[in-house]
Amino acid sequence: MILVTGGAGFIGSNLHAALRANGQECIIADWLGHEAKWRNLRHTPPLQVIAPENLAEFLSRSPELTAIVHLGAISETTATDGDLVWKTNVELSQYLWHWCAAHGTRFIYASSAATYGNGAAGFEDDMSIPALQKLQPLNLYGWSKHAFDLWVAGQVAAGAPAPPAWAGVKFFNVYGPNEYHKGKMISVVKVKHDEIAAGGPVRLFKADQPGMADGAQQRDFIYIDDVIAALTFLLAAPKISGLYNLGTGLARTYADLARAVCAAHNVPPSIEYIDMPANLRGQYQSFTQAPMHRLRAAGFNHQFHTLEQGVGAYIQDFLLQGDMYR
């Protein structure tokens, strides 16, 4: 049995659906709330939903888990409550690490490309402490994920008890079905789809870097199906451990994304550039790209969707259908 924290969320619900389709028993730890997040689980009801505040009590009964996939977190890049973010993103992760180490349970946790900050120190998923210490996240969320990566590296370097197999996954820009509850953190693909569906142009932020053309900001956009393929690989792989990037390995511009959204709607490209909000200036990554050689070397040979393929699948198979949920 696998425990998925954040299992009613975007990545968690897609992973839950894939695992259940493969006959795997799963338990979810999450809040369903009042924002219709339950719809993410409508097609694949879970065996059990545990409120996060009851997670320690559940684990105290030493359930027979083969793995914990820890995706639950405060993931807003604009979060400001440092104490809450630390308790949720760092202390809970440490607790689950210790539990998995004590019970011989595989542990997979969500890190983030936000740990790389503006990219000045590169995007290599090197878990050595000196390499990690060079990274400078731009926001509280990224810093909390970075703090846990550093803590894990310290545990490993000290030879402290560790799960028998573990992986920290640095997700880049994920998009796809079941993200609709995310509010301001929803993917750019969904936002641009809504703009086209409303009859307007695609609106993109002007570049805030000297010498950069508007729309030339680049991100490593990855479709949710590719993310789930990687997570299921890590769950089934021999006992490999480490910190791994998870993107396509190819950065694409926001202008490329806008054109892909327009193409999925069968409309001519129409892009309007607007000023970047003041609260994002200086905290906006203008380039991200995931070196994927470490995960590839571990045996992950999955072929990623191109941006055009992924955007087309998301919009045509979900957003333009009566039922947008997986």
Summary of the structure (lengths in Angstrom):
residues: 326
radius of gyration: 19.3
end to end distance: 21.7
largest distance: 58.4
contacts: 1072
relative contact order: 0.14
helix: 41%
strand: 16%
